[in-house]
Amino acid sequence: MKKLFLTLLLIIAIAMLSTGNKLMSERYIHDSRIATHDGTYFDFERSLAESERRNYEVAIDFIKLHEGFANGRAYRCVSGKLTIGYGHVIRHGEHFPEQISERFADSLLRADFKVSYAVANKYFPEQRGSRKIVLAHFVYSKGIGSLLKSGLRRQIEAGGEVDKEFAKWCYYTEYKTGRKVYSKVAARIQQWERDMWHKDDILYVKSTLQERGYR
């Protein structure tokens, strides 16, 4: 009986020791992971690239929301341009059926936004992440001419304050009368652009701290 009792104690002791070693091993791995994480530099470029990819789709969804689908039929936008789908301006020589599907409208939007993104990238290659998406959206909704002539462009290039410049785009010009009219829709769009512009501010702060020797 005594021998059996000692055998049981030995088995329990071995089991506890094995568990302790496992816990110690897991703790070591966990601490090692933390130490490795703390010891690496913040990857600014990768973070901005991820933000750009993610917010590209956010912009597509937002355009669908503020442009509307108009049941797939052509209509005149506030500027008087013949438009179809999610804000696609019908160019000279383009022909569409009387009514298009949402899937086709989505493909038109993506093709147009791809061009807007390329234009934004051409004129503002130094802007990255959510800021690049804002500029692509601005080009899509207001045109590259408007952006290049704007105070927004001057502030961006000077590294100045952009919020007040975004706020100026709450108006549209009536194509029949030529007068400027305040638009709640335009105000929501500029607010979205302003918020999106600042979405990656923390990434820029982290990058600046890293350059100064902080991690």
N, C-alpha and C positions, 0 to 999 in steps of 0.2 A: 504494500500500500504506500509506504514511504517512498519507494523507488518510483512508483507511478506518479506520485505527487511532484517529485523532483523533475521527472520527465516533462510533465505539463508546464511547470515553471520555466523550464529551459525553452520549450516551444514558444511560450508567450513572450519571453525575453527576446528570442530571435525575431519574432514577428514585429515587436515594437521597434527593435533596432532597424529592421528593414524599412518600416514605415518612416522612421526618423530620417534614414538616409534618403528616402524618396523625397520627403519634404525639404530636406536640406538641398537636394539636387534641384527641385523645382524653384526654390527660393534663389538659388544661385543663378539659374537661367533667367528668372524674372529680374533680379538685380543687374545682371549682365545686359539685358535688353534695355533697361532704363539708362544704364551707364553709357551704352552705345548711342542711345537716342540723345542724351544730353551732350555727348561729345561730338555730334555731327553738326555741321553748319546748316542753317536754314536754306533750303533750295528754292530761291526766289524765282528763277526762270521756270522751273517745273510747276510751281504753284500757280504762276500766272498762266501758263499754258493750259493747265487743268481748268482754271477759272474761265478762260476763253472758250474752251470746248463746252463747258457746262452752260454758260450764259448765252452762247450762240443759240441753243435751243430755247432758252428762256425768252430771248428776243423774238424768235419765230412765233412762239405762243402769244407774246404780247402784241405783235403786229396783227395776228388773227383777231385778237380781242378788240383792238381799237379801229381796225379797218372794216371789220364786218365782212360778210360773205355776199350780201344782197341777193340771196337765193341763186347765186351763180349767173346772174344776168348783168349786162353792161349798164353802167350808170355814169352820171357826171359827178365828179368829186367837187369839193368846195372851190377849187381853182378852175373849174369848168372843163377839166380834161376827161375824156372818155376813158373809163376805168372798168376793170372786170376782176373778179376773184377777190383776193385780199390786197387790193390796192395796186394791181398791175395796170400801168398806163398803156393803153393800146396804141402802139406805134403805127406809123404810116406803112401800109402793106401787110399788116397783121390782120388775120381774119379768124374769128372764133364762132362757134355755134351759138345759137340764141341763148342757150343755157349750158354752163359747164358744171362738172362735178366738183365736190370738195377735194377729192384726190388730185384732180387736174389743177385746181386752184392752188393747192399746197405745192405742187411741183413748180408752178409759175413763181410763187413766192420764194421758194428756195433758190431758184435760178437767179431771180432779181437780187435777193439778199446776198448771194455769193458775189455778184458783181459789186454791190455796195461795200461789202467787206474788203474786196480787192482794192477798190478806190481809196477807202479809209487807210488801208495798209500802205498804199503808195504815198499818200500825202502825210501820213502820221506814223511812220514805221517805228518810232520810239515809244509810242503808246501801246501798252499791253493789257492783257486781262480784260476785265469788265470795261475799261476805258475804250479799248479798241471796239468792243461791241456797241457801245454808245455811239461812237463816231459812225460806225456802219449803219446803225439805226437812223441817225440824223440824216445821212446821205439818202437812205431809202425813203424816208418820209418827207424830206424837204429839198433834197437835191444837193449835188456837190457844189454847184455855184453858190448857193446860199451859205454853205459852210465856209467856203474859201473867202467870201466877202464879209464874214461875220466878225463881230467882236469876240465871239467865242474862240475862233481860231487864234486871234491875237493874244488872248489871255493864255491859251494852252501853250503857245510857242514861247510866251514870256514866263511861264510857270506861275501865272497869277491866279486870281480868284475867278472861278467859272460859274458859281451858283447864280450870280446876278445876270450873267449872260444867258443861261438857260431860261431864266424867268422871263426874258424878253420875247420868247417864242410862244406866247399864249394867244397870239392873234393870227388871223388869216385874212387875206385880201379877197373881197367879193369880186368875182370875175365880171359881174354885170355892172356894178357901181364903182369898183376900184377902191372902195373904202375899207379900212382895217376894222375888223370885228373881233371882240373878245370871244374866245371859245373855251368852254369848260373841258371839252375833249382835248384841245391843244394843251390846256393847263395840266391835265392829267398825264399827257405824254411827256411834257418837259419835266414834270415832277419825277416820273419814272426814269428819265434819262439822267437827271441829277442824282437820284438815289443810286442808280446803277454805276454812275461815275465814281462814287465814293465807296463802292462795295469792296474794293480791294485796298483801301487805304491802309489797313492793318498790315498787309503784305509789304507795302512800301516802307512803313515804319520799321518792321522787322529787318528789312534789307538794309536800311540806314543804320540801325543799331549794330548789325553784323559788320558793316564796313568800318564802324568806329571801334570794333574790337569786342563788342558784346555778343553773346550767343543766346 
